[in-house]
Amino acid sequence: MAITKSYRRARIKMRIRKKVYGRQDMPRLSVYRSNKDIYAQIINDAEGKTLVAASSREKEFGATGSKSEKAQAVGKLLAERAQAAGISRVVFDRNGYLYHGRVKSLADAAREAGLKF
């Protein structure tokens, strides 16, 4: 029986989540990528709360262009919101996706905007 793409990603995600855990001093930056949009949130796993979130579907988000350019804009927006909330260091959770393309663009833009991970 062939392994489906979603099953493969779920296995990778479990492997990552065994090691990555968001704490109060260093929350987790989780990325979700759909076919059209990209979403990112900073989560404190100890309390189970989302501290900061950003996505390419928000009304004030006005970036146009390719999906990678939208991901860069989301990363920059998320980093600005995190700085305003007093968050400077995070643990990156790529959520089972390969670290290239839109996921890498988001992470690099967040780093350039001031987040450390």
NUVOFI-932875 format. One line per field, with one value per residue: residue number from 1; x, y, z of N, C-alpha, C in turn. Coordinates in steps of 0.1 Angstrom, whole numbers, plus 2048, in hexadecimal, padded with zeros to 3 digits. Example, Ala and Ser with C-alpha at 12.3 -4.5 7.8 and 13.67 -1.06 7.14 Angstrom:
2
i: [1, 2]
n.x: [884, 880]
n.y: [7C7, 7EA]
n.z: [84E, 847]
ca.x: [87B, 889]
ca.y: [7D3, 7F5]
ca.z: [84E, 847]
c.x: [884, 881]
c.y: [7DF, 800]
c.z: [84E, 84F]
This chain:
117
i: [1, 2, 3, 4, 5, 6, 7, 8, 9, 10, 11, 12, 13, 14, 15, 16, 17, 18, 19, 20, 21, 22, 23, 24, 25, 26, 27, 28, 29, 30, 31, 32, 33, 34, 35, 36, 37, 38, 39, 40, 41, 42, 43, 44, 45, 46, 47, 48, 49, 50, 51, 52, 53, 54, 55, 56, 57, 58, 59, 60, 61, 62, 63, 64, 65, 66, 67, 68, 69, 70, 71, 72, 73, 74, 75, 76, 77, 78, 79, 80, 81, 82, 83, 84, 85, 86, 87, 88, 89, 90, 91, 92, 93, 94, 95, 96, 97, 98, 99, 100, 101, 102, 103, 104, 105, 106, 107, 108, 109, 110, 111, 112, 113, 114, 115, 116, 117]
n.x: [808, 806, 815, 804, 806, 7FD, 7FE, 819, 823, 816, 824, 83E, 839, 832, 84B, 85A, 84C, 851, 869, 867, 85A, 846, 84D, 848, 85C, 867, 855, 843, 846, 82F, 828, 810, 807, 7F3, 7E5, 7E1, 7E5, 7F8, 7FE, 808, 811, 818, 81E, 817, 81D, 81C, 807, 7F4, 7EC, 7E8, 7FE, 805, 7FB, 7FB, 7F1, 7ED, 7D4, 7C8, 7B6, 7C4, 7DC, 7EC, 7FC, 806, 80E, 825, 822, 838, 840, 82A, 82D, 845, 83C, 82A, 83A, 84A, 836, 82C, 843, 845, 82E, 833, 84A, 83D, 82D, 840, 850, 86D, 87D, 879, 86E, 871, 858, 853, 83E, 83C, 841, 858, 877, 878, 871, 852, 850, 86A, 86E, 85D, 868, 882, 87B, 86F, 885, 896, 886, 889, 884, 891, 89D]
n.y: [7F4, 816, 832, 84F, 872, 883, 872, 86D, 886, 88A, 877, 881, 899, 891, 887, 89E, 8AD, 89F, 8A9, 8C5, 8DE, 8F7, 910, 927, 93A, 935, 932, 91E, 920, 91A, 90E, 90D, 902, 906, 8FF, 917, 92C, 938, 932, 93C, 938, 940, 92D, 924, 908, 8FE, 90A, 907, 91B, 933, 94C, 960, 966, 964, 967, 961, 967, 97C, 99B, 9B4, 9AC, 9B2, 9A8, 99F, 98A, 96F, 94E, 94A, 964, 96E, 95D, 967, 981, 97A, 96E, 985, 995, 986, 985, 9A0, 9A3, 991, 99D, 9B3, 9A7, 99F, 989, 97A, 964, 944, 922, 910, 900, 8EC, 8DD, 8C5, 8CA, 8CE, 8E0, 8F7, 90D, 91C, 919, 91D, 937, 946, 941, 94C, 967, 96D, 96B, 97F, 995, 996, 980, 965, 945]
n.z: [800, 7F7, 806, 810, 808, 81D, 833, 834, 83B, 853, 863, 862, 86F, 889, 891, 892, 8A5, 8BC, 8C5, 8C4, 8D8, 8E5, 8FC, 917, 917, 8FF, 8E6, 8CD, 8AA, 893, 872, 859, 839, 81E, 7FE, 7F2, 805, 822, 844, 865, 887, 8A9, 8C4, 8E6, 8F4, 90E, 91B, 907, 8F5, 8DB, 8D3, 8C1, 89F, 87B, 859, 836, 82E, 83B, 83F, 841, 836, 81A, 806, 7E6, 7CA, 7C5, 7D6, 7E7, 7EB, 7FA, 810, 81B, 822, 836, 849, 851, 85B, 870, 880, 888, 897, 8AB, 8B7, 8C1, 8D4, 8E6, 8E1, 8D8, 8D3, 8C3, 8BD, 8A0, 88E, 874, 86C, 85F, 845, 82A, 82E, 81A, 7FF, 804, 820, 828, 81F, 82F, 849, 846, 841, 859, 86A, 860, 868, 883, 894, 8A8, 8A2]
ca.x: [800, 80E, 814, 7FF, 80E, 7F9, 803, 828, 824, 812, 82F, 849, 834, 833, 859, 85E, 845, 857, 874, 864, 850, 846, 84C, 845, 868, 86B, 849, 844, 840, 829, 824, 807, 807, 7E9, 7E9, 7E1, 7E9, 801, 7FA, 812, 80D, 822, 815, 81D, 818, 81A, 7F9, 7EC, 7E7, 7EE, 802, 805, 7F8, 7FA, 7EE, 7EC, 7C6, 7C3, 7B2, 7CF, 7E7, 7EA, 807, 803, 81A, 826, 820, 844, 840, 820, 833, 84E, 835, 824, 845, 84D, 82A, 82C, 84F, 842, 824, 83A, 852, 834, 829, 84B, 856, 879, 883, 86F, 872, 86A, 851, 84F, 831, 83D, 845, 867, 87C, 87C, 866, 84A, 854, 878, 86C, 856, 872, 88C, 876, 86D, 893, 89A, 87E, 88E, 882, 89D, 89A]
ca.y: [800, 822, 83C, 85B, 87E, 888, 869, 86F, 893, 887, 870, 88B, 8A3, 88A, 886, 8AC, 8B2, 898, 8B1, 8D3, 8E1, 905, 913, 935, 942, 932, 92B, 916, 926, 90F, 912, 905, 906, 901, 900, 925, 936, 933, 936, 93A, 93C, 93E, 926, 920, 8FB, 8FB, 90F, 904, 928, 93A, 959, 969, 95F, 96B, 95F, 968, 969, 987, 9A7, 9BE, 9A6, 9B7, 9A4, 998, 984, 960, 949, 94C, 972, 96F, 957, 971, 98B, 974, 96D, 992, 99A, 97E, 989, 9AD, 9A1, 98A, 9A7, 9BC, 99F, 99D, 97C, 97C, 957, 93A, 915, 90F, 8F3, 8ED, 8D6, 8B9, 8CF, 8CF, 8ED, 8FE, 914, 926, 918, 923, 946, 94B, 940, 956, 975, 96F, 96D, 98D, 99F, 996, 974, 95C, 936]
ca.z: [800, 7F6, 811, 80A, 80C, 82A, 83D, 835, 842, 861, 869, 864, 879, 896, 894, 895, 8B1, 8C8, 8C9, 8C4, 8E2, 8E8, 90A, 919, 913, 8F1, 8E0, 8C0, 89E, 88A, 865, 851, 82B, 816, 7F0, 7EE, 810, 82C, 852, 86F, 894, 8B3, 8CE, 8F3, 8F6, 91C, 91D, 8FC, 8F0, 8D0, 8D8, 8B5, 893, 86F, 84E, 829, 82C, 843, 837, 840, 82E, 80C, 7FD, 7DA, 7C4, 7C6, 7E3, 7EF, 7F0, 804, 81C, 820, 829, 842, 853, 856, 863, 87D, 889, 88D, 8A1, 8B6, 8BE, 8C9, 8E0, 8EF, 8DE, 8CF, 8CF, 8C1, 8B8, 893, 88B, 866, 86C, 856, 837, 827, 830, 80E, 7F9, 80C, 82E, 82A, 81D, 83C, 854, 843, 843, 868, 870, 85C, 86F, 891, 89D, 8A8, 8A3]
c.x: [809, 80B, 80F, 808, 80A, 7FE, 812, 82A, 821, 81D, 83B, 845, 836, 842, 85E, 859, 84A, 862, 871, 858, 851, 844, 849, 850, 86C, 85F, 84C, 83E, 83C, 825, 81A, 806, 7FC, 7ED, 7EA, 7E7, 7F3, 7FD, 806, 80D, 818, 81A, 81E, 816, 815, 80B, 7EF, 7E5, 7EF, 7F1, 801, 803, 7F8, 7F8, 7ED, 7DD, 7C0, 7C0, 7BD, 7DB, 7E4, 7F4, 801, 810, 81A, 824, 82C, 844, 836, 826, 83D, 847, 82E, 82F, 849, 842, 82A, 837, 84C, 838, 82A, 842, 849, 82E, 834, 852, 862, 87F, 878, 876, 86A, 865, 84C, 843, 831, 840, 854, 86B, 881, 86F, 85F, 84E, 861, 876, 867, 860, 87D, 888, 873, 87B, 897, 893, 881, 88B, 88E, 898, 8A4]
c.y: [80C, 82B, 849, 867, 883, 87F, 86B, 87C, 891, 880, 879, 895, 89D, 88A, 894, 8B0, 8AA, 8A1, 8BF, 8D5, 8F0, 908, 922, 93E, 940, 92B, 925, 91E, 91B, 915, 908, 90A, 8FF, 903, 90F, 92F, 92F, 939, 933, 93F, 938, 939, 923, 913, 8F7, 8FF, 90B, 910, 92D, 948, 964, 961, 969, 962, 967, 96B, 975, 993, 9B1, 9B9, 9A9, 9B2, 99C, 993, 975, 95B, 94B, 95B, 974, 968, 960, 97C, 987, 973, 97A, 997, 993, 982, 997, 9AB, 99A, 994, 9B0, 9B4, 99B, 98F, 97F, 96E, 94C, 92D, 913, 900, 8F4, 8E4, 8CB, 8BD, 8CF, 8DD, 8F3, 905, 91E, 925, 91F, 932, 94C, 94B, 94B, 964, 977, 972, 97B, 998, 99F, 98A, 96B, 94E, 92E]
c.z: [800, 802, 80A, 80F, 819, 835, 83F, 83D, 850, 869, 86C, 86F, 887, 89A, 898, 8A3, 8BE, 8CD, 8CB, 8CE, 8E5, 8F6, 90B, 914, 905, 8EA, 8D2, 8B5, 894, 87D, 85F, 843, 824, 807, 7EC, 7F8, 819, 83A, 85B, 87C, 89E, 8BF, 8DA, 8F6, 905, 920, 913, 8F5, 8E4, 8D4, 8CD, 8A9, 887, 863, 841, 826, 833, 83B, 836, 839, 820, 802, 7F1, 7D4, 7C6, 7D4, 7EC, 7F4, 7FB, 811, 823, 828, 836, 84D, 859, 85F, 871, 886, 88F, 899, 8AD, 8BE, 8C7, 8D5, 8E9, 8ED, 8D4, 8CB, 8CE, 8BD, 8AB, 891, 87D, 863, 861, 848, 836, 829, 823, 809, 802, 81B, 831, 828, 829, 847, 852, 845, 852, 86F, 86D, 864, 87E, 899, 89C, 8AA, 89C]
